[in-house]
Amino acid sequence: LFLSFSLNVFLFSGGGRLDICMTSTARLAYVAAEGELKQPFKDELPTRQAQLSTLQDTEEFDVLVVGGGATGSGCALDAVTRNLKTALVERNDFSSGTSSRSTKLIHGGVRYLQKAIMKLDYEQYMMVKEALHERSNLLDIAPHLSAPLPIMLPVYKWWQLPYYWAGIKMYDLVAGGQCLKSSYVLSKNKALELFPMLKKDKLVGAIVYYDGQHNDARMNLAIALTAARHGAAIANYTEVVHLLKKTDAGTGKEKVCGARCRDVITGNEFDVRAKCVINATGPFTDSLRKMDDGKNTNICQPSAGVHIVIPGYYSPDNMGLLDPATSDGRVIFFLPWEKMTIAGTTDTPTDITAHPIPREEDINFILNEVRNYLSPDVEVRRGDVLAAWSGIRPLVTDPNSKDTQSICRNHIVNVSDSGLVTIAGGKWTTYRSMAEETLDAAVAAHRLGGGPSKTVGLVLEGGQDWSPTLYIRLVQDYGLENEVAQHLAATYGGKAFDVAKMARVTGKRWPIVGNRLVSEFPYIESEVRYAVKEYACTAIDVIARRTRLGFLNVQAADEALPRIVDIMGKMLDWSDKKRTEELEAAKKFLYLEMGYRSRSEQLTGTTEITLDTQELCLIDRYTNRFHKFDKDSKGFITTVDVQRVLQNISVQIDENALHEILNEVDLNKNGQVELNEFLQLMSAVKKGQVSDSRLAILMKTAEESLDLRGPVTVDRSGGGV
């Protein structure tokens, strides 16, 4: 088996290393060329209004890119660094779609290599090889946003050990000189030492290999901002109403020559004329193609991938886990990310929508697969899901495929009869090479000139002045908390100093500056102010893509929203009506798209109070606990009731915090918690549908302290969804 693997890879790679040497030489040439590139906005980015004015006032661009995801932003950066006059429009926010909802991996695709070798599929092999090259480049050009991550593949059958080892070694071999670190085999004891949560029974060992990990939304934004710094006119919340066409004098055929655009925020419409229009709209590829020609058939087959976020204690700080064969043949990753644990993904056919919603069955599927690999000592609870989201992969349709799971995530570049250039399919890791190929096709089809691509080795926004010790300077120079400084350095790179300069004094001995948006996350208020400079237009932009709070903990994001809206309202001069609309829109986003609804569905007015026969006595205990707070036998409790009990045991809680605690359980939102609501909560907690809520902890500890009169500590438990 190993010899067969080795021979096939050797044949695929043509002997192995010549192409790596050529790539390295080319890369050095491009890095040298980087010094020749102009950056008209090196010091200060133009405002969004200035960008819109440029779009309207420019007589004709060379390239107009439609779509602000990773691929579209990559196309804009590739075009502008070829000295082409470049524009980009995005109908929502940069990275608002699939590009912010990935597994957060920069990888070649272990499963694609397996298919390539076993089926002698040269196309899949080349896709993996290309992705491994792009993985190396991406880690180099954005060192603050990405890093190598070891991933463990646990083995539970002896015969699988050499099989998986051979496959992973092939992965290293295909990467060649761009291999991050060599893979290695672990004994059972060593595997459990590195991943103590792992299931011990029948474990025979493990294999560890390396891939890259990144902050996907921030990476996408860095690509777009780098394009803007080099002179591209980019605008989010600017949608294409229809394509502009003119008759070619030579052929008599209609040619695309731009687009009629609309500023989503103001409603203002204007024309953007360009020699070439590039369609990089991801799952919405076919919408723009049919705008070009209504007879076009669909070339994209959408697939939904759901991910969940659970507390960081479910995984080690620096070790991921790969389940290579789930119960239905999918692959599940279990990875540390932003001090939490991310698990996913699913792969199911779906309808195209701008607002995909994670399904409860997908969330439970992932949880069940996680349970299969974790020790029985670790109780995997539905209530520990802090956030959940669904992303739509724009897979290229294979007419011979029965389902989306067997579709290779490769890409195609197509130039229509009218000159519309479409880039479809692909994966996050290969965005740069996809953009290069797209611009090569555009340049050839429209005779644009501009020379070859210069984006290999081109450092992205924030990467130029970053170093692993940059956060120390932030602590020393500005008086930021260590955790906050590390977060700013890892998010903004060299631009972290600009964020720190905008931070307000706390009035405390320490930290000197940097008021947190929520206590348990390192996001600070000045990031909201800086987000506006990064073209954030809504509160959703801040909680989902400038910060990642909405992806990490929807409850914490919900609590931060009023302050975020207040800061943005002052900077953008929002009316009271606009502030209310923003708050409601952001809450709806968290409720539907980030999984907050799932938590509510665990505690609805129709939820039955189901406890085992042996546990029915618990209802009496919970009822008695409730009546210790409801002294007047009203049948409900309010913040006044809770404050009274807390005062009796000498505990003080901020009134606003107390309102938030009760609001988590107040299903009908009438400002009070009824007995039935409380019993439903305790039943859900008992079943693991809801992780220990703050109200449950508070009332339990207060009850115990009424007799002891000891101190009561109330901390956030995590607040699952």
Number of C-alpha atoms within 10 A of each C-alpha: 10 15 9 12 17 17 14 18 23 15 11 20 18 11 11 16 15 10 13 15 11 10 14 13 11 15 18 13 14 19 16 14 14 17 9 10 15 14 14 13 15 12 8 9 19 19 14 20 11 14 21 19 12 18 26 16 12 15 11 19 21 24 29 31 28 28 31 33 29 32 34 32 33 28 36 36 33 29 33 27 28 20 17 21 22 29 31 29 30 27 21 20 23 33 28 22 26 23 25 25 22 25 26 20 22 28 22 26 21 16 13 18 26 20 16 21 21 12 10 15 15 18 13 21 23 17 22 25 22 17 25 28 23 23 27 22 21 27 21 18 20 24 21 27 24 23 18 20 22 20 21 26 24 28 21 17 11 12 9 14 18 14 13 19 20 18 20 23 18 22 25 20 20 26 23 17 15 17 19 21 14 13 18 14 18 18 14 17 15 13 22 18 11 16 21 16 18 24 19 18 10 11 18 18 22 22 21 23 22 22 22 22 22 24 23 25 26 22 24 27 25 25 27 30 23 27 29 28 21 21 26 30 27 29 28 25 20 25 20 23 16 15 21 18 17 13 13 12 8 6 8 9 12 15 21 23 24 27 22 15 23 20 19 16 11 9 10 10 16 17 20 25 25 23 19 27 26 27 28 28 25 28 25 18 21 21 15 22 21 13 14 21 13 11 9 14 10 13 18 19 22 25 23 23 24 27 26 28 25 27 20 16 13 23 25 18 17 15 17 25 23 18 19 16 11 15 10 7 10 15 17 21 22 27 31 25 21 16 16 19 23 29 26 29 24 21 20 16 16 15 11 16 13 13 15 21 20 24 16 14 9 21 23 14 19 21 19 16 19 22 17 14 18 19 16 14 9 13 12 18 19 24 23 24 30 29 28 34 27 27 29 28 29 26 24 22 20 15 9 8 11 9 15 21 16 12 17 19 20 20 18 14 18 17 16 16 13 17 21 23 25 25 25 28 26 23 24 25 26 27 21 26 22 25 26 22 17 28 27 18 17 27 20 11 15 14 11 18 14 15 13 15 20 23 25 23 22 26 21 26 25 23 22 16 12 19 14 12 10 19 26 15 14 22 20 12 11 19 18 25 20 16 13 22 26 21 19 26 27 23 21 22 26 21 17 24 20 13 21 24 14 16 21 14 15 13 10 8 8 12 17 17 23 27 21 17 23 18 12 10 18 21 24 23 21 21 25 27 20 20 20 19 15 18 23 22 20 22 28 26 23 26 25 24 26 24 22 20 24 29 25 28 27 27 22 21 26 20 15 20 22 16 15 23 24 15 18 22 18 12 12 11 11 16 11 11 8 13 20 14 13 23 20 14 15 23 21 15 20 26 20 17 22 28 29 26 20 23 23 16 14 20 25 16 13 9 15 13 14 16 16 8 8 7 11 11 11 16 16 12 10 18 14 13 17 23 16 17 23 19 14 11 11 10 14 20 22 18 19 12 15 20 17 14 19 21 11 12 18 13 16 12 12 8 12 9 12 18 15 17 18 22 17 19 23 21 18 13 11 10 15 19 22 21 18 16 21 23 20 22 27 25 22 23 20 15 15 17 23 24 23 21 22 21 23 20 17 17 20 15 16 27 21 13 17 14 9 10 13 14 12 19 11 15 10 14 15 20 22 26 28
